Amino acid sequence: MILTIAGKELKALFASPLAWVVLTVTQIIVGYVFLRRLDDFLQLQPQFLQMANPPGATELVAAPTFGTAAGVLLFAVPILAMRLIAEERRNQTMVLLVSAPVSITGIVIGKFLGLTAFLLAIVALVALMPLSLAVGTDLDHGLLAGLVAGIALLAASFAAVSLFVSCLTVHPVAAAIGAFAALLGMMLAGEAAGDGLRARGWPVAASLAQVLSPIKNFEPFGKGMLDSYAIACSALLIAFFLALAIRQLDAQRLRG
Amino acid sequence: MPEQEAATTISARGLTRSFGSHIAVNNLTLEVRRGEVLGFLGPNGAGKTTTMQMLTGNLAPTRGAISICGIDLLEEPTAAKARIGYLPEVPPLYRELTVDEYLLLAAKLHRLPGARRREAIAAAKQRCGLVDAGAKLIGTLSRGYQQRVGIAQAIVHSPDVVILDEPTVGLDPNQMREIRGLIRELGGAHSVILSTHILPEVEAACDRVQIMHHGNIVYGDTIAGLQQFQSGATVLLGLRHPPPLEELAAVPGVAAAECVEPTLFRIQFSANADPTDALVRQAAAREWVLYRLNPAQTSLEDVFVNLTRREDNA
């Protein structure tokens, strides 16, 4: 049943021009950054020959490419997520799902999985760019896998937060802007809280603040680390916001 | 299929819903048997839609219990919802899907097993006159066809209870007739609750009627019983040379006579009496020149107006 809803979301995304525009824009921006970085790398290559332990193409080209993709997702996910609940409620199609023998939990998780599947398609397209370098050079497959995993977690975290914000309003555009503000706010708050707490000598509290900041959770992956703490933080963040979304939708049934 | 063919498919007891201090539905009790079409009447804002939303699990009642084929909707929502088909006021259509894709989604959502889906979708399309529209995008269909898709969605899993909220709003008279015919047909195998404020629709399609006003059920009876409401029946009597009113009222079996136009009278019968015959004889004998004799206009309308106005004045 959850998969039915996820499949429906995926289909609806591809049936709308919005998804194709997002895919195109992402490819153009990320592709541009990728080519620029590749250009820089090729120009710097003669100097690397003199270095004992020069940085590789994966580190200098792939990592910034994924970094850019993360930035683009920060804008793209709220726009894609506004459709999930806000637009369904505005178009009064939510009734079809609520009247069907599916729990609210099933609806929320199905929608989350549908959006995440679409985001994974974006991640796959982005990953293809650095992978194409394999034709001419040796890639650091460990780092590349780390980057893909990191950005997938980042995308899922963004999706969970945006899905929750989408439950709060029936105005799709308000949902998109709200989700963007929430993601940005969480990033800044997580950063500021982390720095402030560390400065006061509370490293444990500082690492707890990391839960709030999806970008902070992405950082270790960008260095090629498979950081279990960052994975746990992302999982916690996703679970927390999905639970909030379920609560919110349930409350709407009670409140009317 | 349903293990127990319960006679009562949907029953609601003491259903109450308030929004803040406003009570939208007050202590409503409702019961529908298998094969029955219940007309749910009421002026706009009477609480019909709120009731429908509660019966389908879209809105939690403040108080009260709802059971669908013996399954408590609030305790076991998924099991109960599997037996309901619901067409809300605004059909929940995805404009970017084709009719076939949409009905497939509805069938899947209602847990119809894969093997039966194709057959069920074909049957629903057949019943709703959508056979040729399967590959069309819902967004490009006319209002009437969209309404049919909405109904097809509500019956595709052949639920025990079909709940239709104002299904003929915005349709042309021909389409209305078709939809009413379809509702009658549905009444054979399913229970149907039809919410509307269009009176002829209820008279044409329903077995039983409940009238709702300000959140309360103010009247409930069968359509046949409705005709006898208001202490007996009435006829309209047209006389070219009418006698004084007292003379008409004096005819045995007449409870009251009322002048509608100078030559047209509304005659109210006493309980269990039919003075039509006596009236005709008298008219011939006394040369009142009878030119018209027919039952008074739709009694449902009278009942409706009486009940809903009376409360407003009170």
Boltz contact constraints between the chains, C-beta under 6 A:
constraints:
  - contact:
      token1: [A, 4]
      token2: [B, 108]
      max_distance: 6.0
  - contact:
      token1: [A, 8]
      token2: [B, 105]
      max_distance: 6.0
  - contact:
      token1: [A, 15]
      token2: [B, 96]
      max_distance: 6.0
  - contact:
      token1: [A, 92]
      token2: [B, 90]
      max_distance: 6.0
  - contact:
      token1: [A, 92]
      token2: [B, 92]
      max_distance: 6.0
  - contact:
      token1: [A, 93]
      token2: [B, 92]
      max_distance: 6.0
  - contact:
      token1: [A, 95]
      token2: [B, 88]
      max_distance: 6.0
  - contact:
      token1: [A, 95]
      token2: [B, 92]
      max_distance: 6.0
  - contact:
      token1: [A, 96]
      token2: [B, 92]
      max_distance: 6.0
  - contact:
      token1: [A, 98]
      token2: [B, 58]
      max_distance: 6.0
  - contact:
      token1: [A, 99]
      token2: [B, 56]
      max_distance: 6.0
  - contact:
      token1: [A, 99]
      token2: [B, 86]
      max_distance: 6.0
  - contact:
      token1: [A, 100]
      token2: [B, 109]
      max_distance: 6.0
  - contact:
      token1: [A, 100]
      token2: [B, 110]
      max_distance: 6.0
  - contact:
      token1: [A, 101]
      token2: [B, 78]
      max_distance: 6.0
  - contact:
      token1: [A, 101]
      token2: [B, 81]
      max_distance: 6.0
  - contact:
      token1: [A, 101]
      token2: [B, 82]
      max_distance: 6.0
  - contact:
      token1: [A, 101]
      token2: [B, 111]
      max_distance: 6.0
  - contact:
      token1: [A, 253]
      token2: [B, 60]
      max_distance: 6.0
  - contact:
      token1: [A, 254]
      token2: [B, 60]
      max_distance: 6.0
  - contact:
      token1: [A, 256]
      token2: [B, 19]
      max_distance: 6.0
  - contact:
      token1: [A, 256]
      token2: [B, 59]
      max_distance: 6.0
